């Protein structure tokens, strides 16, 4: 995914985080499409067990207690994390936070440009 735009970052800081920019952790992000929940669970375990990955936050939108009305029914698992490797340290990038979204293939196939535009409209209506 492209970097979050300045406009969207500012919107999210104010709408979601009450003006606290330090809470915005998904400026740089990527998605991994999983064929099944079993595959997604294996990937979650691999990320959690990786000694070079430091997880700062995990959002499990598949959890039974998650209220999917807040995201118009959208579900995924996302990690905000940093990498702790020699290469990252050599680049002085060890404090750069990025997001990894794990998305089911079936959900990804529904996530069209029009579908995402509908989500943005829903998101914008829910703050009014």
N, C-alpha and C positions, 0 to 999 in steps of 0.2 A: 504494500500500500504506500502511496506517496506520504510525505511528511504532512502532518496536520497543518493547515494554513494558519497564518497569524489571526485572521478573522475568527475562525472556528475555535482556536485556542483561547482567545479572549472571551468569546461567548461562553465556553465551557468553564473557564475560571470563575466567571461571575454567576452563571446559572447553576452550576453544580457544586462549586467549591467556595461560594461566598466571598469571592475576591482573593482567595489564597492561591497564588500561582505555584507555590511549592507542591501543591496537590496534583497538578497536571503531569501525569506520568506516561502519556501515550502519544507524544509528539512524533516519535519514531516508532513504527509498528510494522508487523508482518503477520501473515496468516498462513496456517498449515491446515490443509483440508484432509480430514480423516474419513476413511471409508465406513467405519463403524464405531460404536461406542467402545467396544473392546479395544480397537486400535487407539482410540483417544485415551483410554485409561492407561495403556502401555506407555504412551508418549508422556502423559502427566507424570507417571512414575519415573521415567527416564530423566525428565527435566528436574524433578524434585531430588533425584539421587545424584545429579551431576555436581561434583565438587567445584567446578568452575563457574557454575551458575548460582547467583545469589538472588533469590526470589524476595521481592519487596512486598508484593501484594498478589493475591490470586482471587479472581472472581469466577465462581462456579455458577453459571446461569442454568445448569441442569439440576442443581440442588432442589429437593422437594419443597423447601421453604422459600425458594426464590419466587418473587412476584413478577411474572413475565409481562404483566400489563404495563409495567414501567418501560419496557423495550418493545412494545407492540408484538409480543410473542417471540421475539428473537432470542435464541439461546446459543451460548458458546462457553468455552472456558478460556479465560485470559490471564496471563501472567505479566506483571511489570517486574523487570529484573535488570541486573547488571552482570557483566561477565568479569571474572577475576582470573585472567590468564597473563602470561608474560607478554604476549603480543599486544594485548589490550593495554597493559601497564606501560609498555614501550611507547605506545601512541598517546599516553596520558589520557586515555578514554575510559578509565575504570569507573568513573562516576556518571557515565552517560546511561540514563535509564531508557529502556525500550520496552515495547509491548509485543507479546506473542499471543495471537488469537488462535485457538484450536476450534475448527469449525467442521461440523459433520457435512459430508458430501451432499446429502439430501437438502440441508439448509443452504449450503453454498449455491446449489443449482437454482434455488429460489431467489437468491440475492442478486437480482439484476439491477441495472442502473435505475429502472423505474421503481423497483422494490426499495432500493436505498433512498430514492427521492421521496417515496411515500413515508419511510421511516423518519426522514428529516422533517417533513411536514408535521408528522405526529409529535416528534420531539419539540418542535417549535410551538405547537398548540398547547402542549402540556405545561408550558411555563407561563402561559397567559393567565 
